């Protein structure tokens, strides 16, 4: 009897950029690993790519994953991954990785034969509830009766199957035949799988080889641990069990699924079976932290309990570009951790990663609706980590972490002050208005300024961040119906290190237990500072103070004065003489540079005038 076949080891279904042909293409799992040094994989833009990354990492780990630090270092230095071991392993398990195998289909339960879901349920947008169809033209057309939902091609079906197993919603599922938990053909209490309950974090690099190795801190395979394709067929009924190790966790069979094989004359997947699968025995978050290195966590100072780390603002869902830096330094109030980021830092410290290699942390998470029965959003966000050389330097990591915590403190205290100043009126709206925005360019600039280790450049980078935070506060404060005096009070109170208010009540429970002072690099200068010419970058103004506007101010402070009509970068550029880096600027020249409007102007903000 003829059976369709689609071996995931050799069939093209994983989208990559081929460095040899300079083209996009699709490859099988074997080629993805064997040629990983000549491929790039985009794991920075959508949750589908996160599910694929987890599969490829588990496949490499099972085939020839480094078990010790020396093995990992050797794999990183090698031109390519171990092609011989990878090919032998994939050939051995190819039959278990066939999407339509008659008895052991990949990631599925071959005992199922009644297909209770249509092709539309394999569309990721279908998990968005009633609003999900807005994001899928095919769902809208099927809902409105314009046309039937089309069948899926095998490659698309495979990718969507992985996504479903990673992020299927909680709640009620149809009972599999013979499941003793079934009541009226339903099973209650289904939960999302391991990938859906965590904040994912991996470190992006140049090639797929580097990406996978950074995702896999070296460790030996635990006794009894195995990926799902090395296991026998799971039962059709729900079972609760403990995970056996990292491979088991990364390929956890969250649901019992069976894709309806295409007909002999071609076609695609037009229906499938879906039931609840393996449930996690034990506290799922603790197990996720223990077995899944590609995660990020927040831990209270008490050390009891962990929560997935937030990388977006809790009110507007906007990315916090400094989020990854919070993990780089100790925070007694609320420590953040990530095994992958720690692994990357340690590799950088050993000098294995070239110091000039630029790295990015990529966060991903599921924003769940009520009772995790619907997906509201699935953000994936890359943030710059700077270079491996910066990560290898404890002092630079400390500076980055301090800047990040300072931004957290400013954000929290600004919102608390706004609530107090407005008497709690429309508290949710006030919180949303007082969100720091448009800080990504400034954060990237601070990392670029640190790259050389030059003291002046580091100071300049800190001034950029300080100025950007002040500007973000100004933008936020303008959104509230306050008087100029109230606005000035809000700025003065929450941008001064010594004036951070005490915390109490509900606000205190939402913020870190300790409020750190701003890093030394971001505090306002109290006395003139002149940097020796030999340590300045060429054509850069000195980090000096000037007697202008009736006081003694640095350029950063001048840019925040009411008399200044331009931004700090514009003011700095005006007071730069490439031909004479050591030029001493007069007070009249500085005041003229500050008060002359830019070509397109800068919106003048009220500063208590």
C-alpha positions in Angstrom: 0.0 0.0 0.0 1.3 3.4 -1.0 2.1 5.9 1.8 3.1 9.5 1.2 6.5 10.4 2.7 8.2 13.6 3.8 11.4 12.9 5.7 12.3 16.0 7.7 16.0 15.0 7.5 16.2 15.5 3.7 13.1 17.3 2.5 13.4 21.1 2.1 11.3 22.7 4.8 13.7 24.9 7.0 14.1 28.4 5.5 17.7 29.6 5.4 20.0 32.2 3.7 22.7 30.3 1.8 26.1 32.2 2.0 27.5 30.2 -0.9 24.7 31.2 -3.3 23.5 34.4 -1.7 20.0 33.2 -1.9 17.1 32.1 0.3 16.4 28.4 0.1 14.9 25.6 2.2 16.9 22.7 3.5 16.3 19.5 5.4 17.4 18.9 9.0 20.6 17.1 8.0 21.8 19.8 5.6 20.9 22.5 8.1 23.4 21.0 10.6 26.1 19.8 8.3 26.2 23.1 6.4 25.4 25.3 9.4 28.7 27.2 9.0 27.5 28.4 5.5 23.9 29.1 6.4 22.1 31.9 8.3 18.8 31.4 10.0 16.6 34.2 10.9 15.5 33.6 14.5 14.8 37.3 15.2 11.4 38.1 13.8 8.7 35.4 14.4 7.8 32.7 16.9 7.8 30.1 14.2 11.6 30.5 13.9 11.9 30.0 17.7 10.2 26.6 17.4 12.5 25.6 14.6 15.6 26.8 16.5 14.6 24.7 19.5 14.3 21.6 17.2 17.6 22.2 15.5 19.3 22.7 18.9 17.9 19.5 20.2 18.9 17.6 17.0 22.5 18.8 17.3 22.6 18.1 21.0 21.4 14.5 20.4 23.7 13.9 17.5 27.0 15.3 18.7 26.3 18.1 21.2 29.5 19.1 23.2 29.3 17.7 26.7 32.3 19.6 28.2 33.7 23.1 27.9 36.8 21.9 26.0 34.6 20.1 23.5 32.4 23.2 23.1 35.5 25.4 22.5 36.8 22.9 19.9 33.4 22.8 18.1 33.4 26.7 18.0 36.9 26.9 16.6 36.2 24.1 14.0 35.2 25.3 10.5 32.1 23.1 10.6 30.1 20.9 12.9 30.9 17.2 12.9 29.3 16.2 9.6 30.1 12.5 9.9 28.4 12.1 13.3 25.5 14.2 12.3 24.8 12.3 9.1 25.1 8.9 10.8 22.7 10.0 13.5 20.1 11.4 11.1 20.3 8.4 8.9 19.7 6.2 11.9 16.5 8.1 13.0 15.3 9.2 9.5 12.3 6.9 9.7 11.2 8.4 13.0 11.5 11.9 11.5 9.2 11.2 8.5 6.2 13.5 8.7 3.8 10.9 7.2 5.3 7.6 8.5 2.4 5.1 8.7 3.1 4.0 12.3 5.6 6.5 13.8 5.0 10.0 12.2 7.4 12.7 13.4 6.2 14.5 16.5 2.8 12.7 16.2 0.8 9.8 17.5 0.5 7.1 14.9 -2.4 5.4 16.7 -4.8 8.3 15.9 -7.0 7.9 12.9 -10.0 10.1 13.5 -9.2 13.7 12.3 -11.3 16.1 14.4 -9.8 19.4 13.2 -9.8 21.1 9.8 -6.9 22.7 8.0 -7.8 26.1 9.4 -6.9 25.0 12.9 -3.3 24.5 11.8 -3.1 28.2 11.0 -1.2 29.9 13.9 -3.6 32.9 13.7 -6.4 30.5 14.7 -5.1 30.6 18.3 -5.7 34.3 18.4 -9.4 33.7 19.1 -12.1 35.8 17.5 -9.6 38.5 16.4 -7.1 36.0 14.9 -8.8 35.9 11.6 -8.0 39.6 11.1 -4.3 38.5 10.7 -5.0 35.7 8.2 -6.6 36.3 4.9 -7.3 32.6 4.5 -9.1 32.5 7.8 -11.2 35.5 7.0 -12.1 34.0 3.6 -13.1 30.7 5.2 -15.1 32.4 8.0 -17.0 34.6 5.5 -17.8 31.7 3.2 -15.7 33.1 0.3 -13.7 29.9 -0.1 -12.8 26.8 1.8 -9.6 26.9 3.8 -6.9 25.4 1.5 -4.8 22.3 2.4 -1.3 22.8 3.7 1.8 21.8 1.7 4.0 19.4 3.6 6.7 21.9 4.5 4.2 24.4 5.8 2.4 21.7 7.7 5.6 20.6 9.4 6.5 24.1 10.5 3.0 24.8 11.8 2.9 21.4 13.6 6.0 22.4 15.5 4.4 25.8 16.3 1.3 24.2 17.6 3.2 21.7 19.8 5.1 24.7 21.2 2.3 27.2 21.8 -1.1 25.5 21.7 -3.5 27.1 24.2 -4.8 25.7 27.5 -8.3 24.7 28.2 -10.6 22.0 26.9 -9.5 19.5 24.2 -11.3 16.7 22.5 -10.8 13.4 24.3 -8.7 10.8 22.4 -10.4 7.5 21.8 -10.2 5.4 25.0 -8.8 8.2 27.2 -10.0 7.5 30.8 -9.9 11.2 31.5 -12.5 11.9 28.8 -15.9 13.2 29.9 -18.5 13.7 27.2 -15.7 13.3 24.6 -13.7 16.1 26.3 -10.6 16.4 28.4 -10.3 19.3 30.7 -7.2 21.1 32.1 -4.9 21.1 29.1 -1.9 23.4 29.6 0.6 25.0 27.2 3.8 23.2 26.7 7.3 24.1 27.9 8.0 26.7 25.2 4.7 28.6 25.9 5.2 29.3 29.6 8.7 30.9 29.5 10.5 33.9 28.3 12.8 32.6 25.6 16.2 34.0 25.1 19.0 33.0 22.7 22.1 34.8 21.4 22.2 35.7 17.7 25.5 35.5 15.9 26.8 35.4 12.3 26.0 31.8 11.2 23.6 29.0 12.1 26.6 27.1 13.5 27.4 29.9 15.9 23.7 30.4 16.7 23.2 26.7 17.7 26.4 26.4 19.7 25.5 29.6 21.7 22.1 28.0 22.4 23.7 24.9 23.9 25.8 25.3 27.0 27.9 22.1 27.2 26.5 19.3 29.2 26.4 15.5 28.9 23.2 13.7 28.1 21.3 12.8 31.3 20.6 9.1 32.0 17.4 8.2 30.2 17.1 11.5 28.4 16.1 11.4 24.7 14.3 13.5 22.1 10.8 12.4 21.2 11.9 10.7 18.0 14.1 8.2 19.9 11.1 7.2 22.1 8.4 4.7 21.4 5.0 5.9 20.3 3.2 7.7 23.1 -0.2 6.4 24.2 -3.3 8.2 22.8 -4.4 9.1 26.3 -3.2 11.9 28.5 -0.3 11.1 30.8 1.5 13.1 33.5 5.2 12.5 34.0 8.5 14.2 35.0 10.9 15.3 32.3 14.0 13.2 31.9 16.4 15.9 30.8 17.2 18.7 28.3 16.4 16.7 25.1 13.1 15.5 26.5 12.1 19.0 27.5 13.0 20.6 24.2 10.9 18.1 22.3 8.1 17.6 24.8 5.0 16.0 23.3 2.5 18.6 24.5 -0.3 17.3 22.4 -1.3 14.1 20.7 -1.4 15.1 17.0 -1.8 13.2 13.7 -1.7 15.0 10.4 -4.0 13.4 7.8 -1.7 12.1 5.1 -2.2 13.6 1.6 -4.0 11.4 -1.0 -2.0 9.3 -3.4 -2.8 11.7 -6.3 -1.1 14.6 -4.4 -2.6 17.4 -2.5 -1.8 18.6 1.0 -2.8 18.3 4.7 -6.5 19.2 4.9 -7.3 17.9 8.4 -5.6 16.5 11.5 -6.3 15.0 14.9 -5.6 17.1 18.1 -5.9 15.9 21.7 -4.1 16.7 25.0 -0.7 15.0 25.4 1.9 14.8 28.2 1.4 17.0 31.2 4.3 18.1 33.4 4.7 16.6 36.8 6.2 19.1 39.2 6.5 22.9 39.3 6.8 23.7 35.6 8.8 26.9 35.9 11.4 25.3 38.1 11.8 22.5 35.6 12.0 24.9 32.7 14.8 26.8 34.4 16.6 23.5 35.1 16.3 21.9 31.7 15.9 24.8 29.2 19.0 27.0 28.8 17.2 29.3 26.2 15.2 31.1 28.9 15.4 34.3 31.0 14.2 34.6 34.6 13.6 37.0 37.4 14.1 35.9 41.0 12.9 37.7 44.1 15.5 38.6 46.7 14.1 35.9 49.0 15.2 33.3 46.5 11.8 31.6 46.6 10.1 31.1 43.3 11.0 32.4 39.8 9.1 34.1 37.1 9.7 34.5 33.4 11.6 37.8 32.8 9.7 40.6 31.1 11.5 42.2 28.2 8.7 44.5 27.2 6.8 47.3 29.1 4.0 45.7 31.0 1.5 48.4 30.0 2.2 49.1 26.3 4.1 46.0 25.4 7.0 48.1 24.0 10.5 46.6 23.9 12.9 47.7 26.6 16.2 47.8 24.7 18.2 47.6 28.0 16.4 44.3 29.0 19.3 41.9 28.4 21.8 44.1 30.2 19.8 43.6 33.4 21.1 40.1 33.4 24.8 41.1 33.1 25.2 42.5 36.7 24.1 41.6 40.2 20.8 43.1 41.3 20.0 42.4 44.9 16.5 43.6 44.6 15.4 41.2 41.7 18.2 39.2 40.1 17.8 38.2 36.5 19.4 35.1 35.0 19.8 33.3 31.8 21.9 30.1 31.2 22.5 31.0 27.6 23.6 34.5 28.3 25.9 33.3 31.1 27.3 30.6 28.7 28.0 33.3 26.1 29.7 35.6 28.6 31.9 32.8 29.8 32.9 31.9 26.3 33.8 35.5 25.6 35.8 35.6 28.8 37.8 32.6 27.6 38.6 34.4 24.4 36.9 31.7 22.3 34.6 34.2 20.6 36.4 36.9 18.7 36.4 40.2 20.7 35.0 42.1 17.7 32.0 39.8 17.2 28.8 41.7 17.7 26.1 39.8 19.5 22.4 40.2 20.0 20.1 38.8 22.6 16.7 37.7 21.1 13.7 37.6 23.4 10.4 35.9 22.7 7.3 35.1 24.7 3.6 34.5 24.4 1.2 37.1 25.6 -1.7 35.1 26.9 -5.4 36.0 27.2 -7.6 34.9 30.0 -6.7 31.5 31.4 -4.2 31.1 28.6 -7.1 30.1 26.3 -6.2 32.5 23.6 -2.9 34.1 22.3 -3.0 37.9 22.3 0.5 38.4 20.9 3.8 36.5 20.3 6.5 39.2 20.3 10.1 38.3 19.2 12.6 41.1 19.8 16.3 41.4 19.3 18.4 43.7 21.5 22.0 44.6 21.1 24.6 43.2 23.5 27.6 45.0 22.0 30.7 43.0 21.2 32.1 39.8 22.7 35.0 42.0 23.9 32.6 44.1 25.9 30.9 41.0 27.4 34.3 39.6 28.4 35.1 42.8 30.4 33.5 42.6 33.9 33.7 46.4 34.3 31.8 47.0 31.0 29.2 44.5 32.0 28.8 46.3 35.3 28.4 49.6 33.6 25.8 48.2 31.1 23.8 46.6 34.0 23.9 49.8 36.0 22.6 51.9 33.1 19.8 49.4 32.6 18.8 49.4 36.3 18.8 53.2 36.2 16.3 53.2 33.4 14.1 50.7 35.3 14.2 53.0 38.4 13.5 56.1 36.4 10.5 54.4 34.7 9.1 53.1 38.0 9.5 56.2 40.0 8.1 58.4 37.2 5.0 56.4 37.1 4.6 56.4 40.8 5.0 60.2 40.9 2.5 60.7 38.1 0.0 58.6 40.0 0.5 60.6 43.2 0.5 64.0 41.4 -2.8 63.2 39.6 -4.4 61.8 42.7 -4.8 58.3 41.2 -7.2 59.6 38.6 -7.2 57.2 35.6 -4.2 55.4 37.0 -3.9 53.0 34.0 -3.9 55.8 31.5 -1.3 57.7 33.6 1.0 54.7 33.6 0.7 54.3 29.9 1.4 58.0 29.3 4.5 57.8 31.5 6.3 55.2 29.4 9.8 55.8 28.3 10.0 55.5 24.5 12.4 55.9 21.6 15.4 54.8 23.5 16.7 52.1 21.2 19.1 54.4 19.2 20.6 55.8 22.4 21.1 52.3 23.9 22.8 51.1 20.7 25.0 54.3 20.8 26.1 53.6 24.4 27.3 50.1 23.4 29.2 51.5 20.4 30.9 54.0 22.6 32.2 51.3 25.0 33.6 49.1 22.3 37.1 50.6 22.3 37.5 50.7 26.1 38.5 54.4 25.7 37.7 56.2 28.9 36.5 59.4 27.1 34.3 57.4 24.7 32.8 55.5 27.7 32.0 58.8 29.4 30.5 60.2 26.2 28.3 57.1 25.8 27.0 57.5 29.3 26.2 61.1 28.6 24.3 60.0 25.6 22.2 57.6 27.7 21.7 60.2 30.4 20.5 62.7 27.9 18.2 60.2 26.2 16.6 59.3 29.5 16.0 63.0 30.3 14.4 63.5 26.8 12.2 60.4 27.2 11.0 61.7 30.6 10.2 65.1 28.9 8.2 63.4 26.2 6.3 61.3 28.8 5.6 64.2 31.1 4.2 66.3 28.2 1.5 63.7 27.8 -0.1 64.6 31.2 -2.4 67.6 31.8 0.0 69.2 34.3 1.0 72.8 34.8 4.6 73.9 33.9 5.4 74.0 37.6 4.2 70.4 38.1 6.1 69.2 35.1 9.3 70.8 36.4 8.8 69.2 39.8 8.2 65.8 38.2 11.5 66.1 36.2 13.5 67.4 39.1 12.3 64.8 41.5 12.8 61.7 39.4 16.0 62.6 37.5 18.0 63.4 40.6 19.8 60.5 42.4 19.3 61.8 45.9 15.6 62.5 45.5 14.2 59.1 44.6 11.0 58.8 46.7 10.4 56.1 49.3 8.2 53.3 48.2 5.1 52.0 49.9 1.9 50.2 49.3 1.1 48.5 45.9 3.8 50.5 44.1 6.5 49.0 46.3 5.4 45.5 45.4 5.7 46.2 41.7 9.2 47.7 41.8 12.6 46.2 42.8 13.1 45.8 46.6 16.3 48.0 46.4 16.4 51.2 44.3 19.9 51.6 43.0 21.4 55.0 42.5 22.2 56.0 38.9 25.5 54.7 37.7 28.4 57.0 38.3 28.9 57.6 34.6 25.3 59.1 34.4 25.5 61.5 37.3 25.8 65.2 36.6 29.3 66.6 36.8 29.9 68.9 39.8 33.3 70.2 38.7 35.2 70.9 35.5 36.7 67.8 33.9 39.3 68.0 31.3 40.4 64.8 29.5 44.0 64.7 28.3 44.2 65.1 24.5 45.9 61.7 24.2 42.8 59.8 25.4 40.2 61.6 23.4 38.7 60.4 20.2 39.7 62.5 17.2 37.5 65.5 16.6 35.6 65.1 19.9 34.8 67.9 22.3 36.4 67.7 25.8 34.2 66.4 28.6 34.4 69.9 30.2 32.3 72.3 32.2 31.6 75.8 31.0 30.7 79.1 32.8 27.5 79.9 30.8 23.9 80.9 31.5 24.9 82.1 35.0 26.2 78.7 36.1 28.8 76.0 35.6 27.6 73.2 33.3 28.7 70.3 31.2 27.4 70.0 27.6 24.9 67.4 28.8 23.5 69.7 31.4 23.5 72.6 28.9 21.4 70.6 26.5 18.7 70.2 29.2 18.5 73.9 30.1 15.5 76.0 29.0 17.8 78.3 27.0 19.1 75.4 24.8 17.3 75.1 21.5 19.0 71.9 20.2 19.6 68.3 21.3 22.8 67.2 23.0 24.2 65.5 19.8 23.7 68.7 17.8 25.3 70.8 20.5 28.2 68.3 20.7 28.7 68.4 16.9 28.7 72.2 16.9 31.4 72.3 19.4 33.6 69.9 17.5 36.6 71.1 15.5 38.1 68.1 13.5 41.2 70.1 12.6 41.8 71.2 16.2 40.5 68.6 18.8 42.1 70.6 21.7 40.4 73.9 20.9 39.1 75.7 24.0 35.6 77.1 23.4 34.6 80.4 24.9 31.5 81.0 26.9 30.1 83.2 24.1 30.7 80.4 21.5 29.0 77.8 23.7 26.0 79.9 24.4 25.7 80.8 20.7 25.9 77.1 19.8 23.2 76.2 22.4 20.7 79.0 21.5 20.9 78.9 17.7 18.0 76.7 16.5 18.7 73.7 14.4 17.8 73.8 10.7 14.5 72.0 11.3 14.2 73.2 14.9 13.7 71.3 18.1 10.4 71.4 20.0 11.0 73.5 23.1 9.7 71.8 26.2 8.4 73.7 29.2 10.9 73.6 32.1 9.0 75.3 34.8 9.0 78.7 33.1 
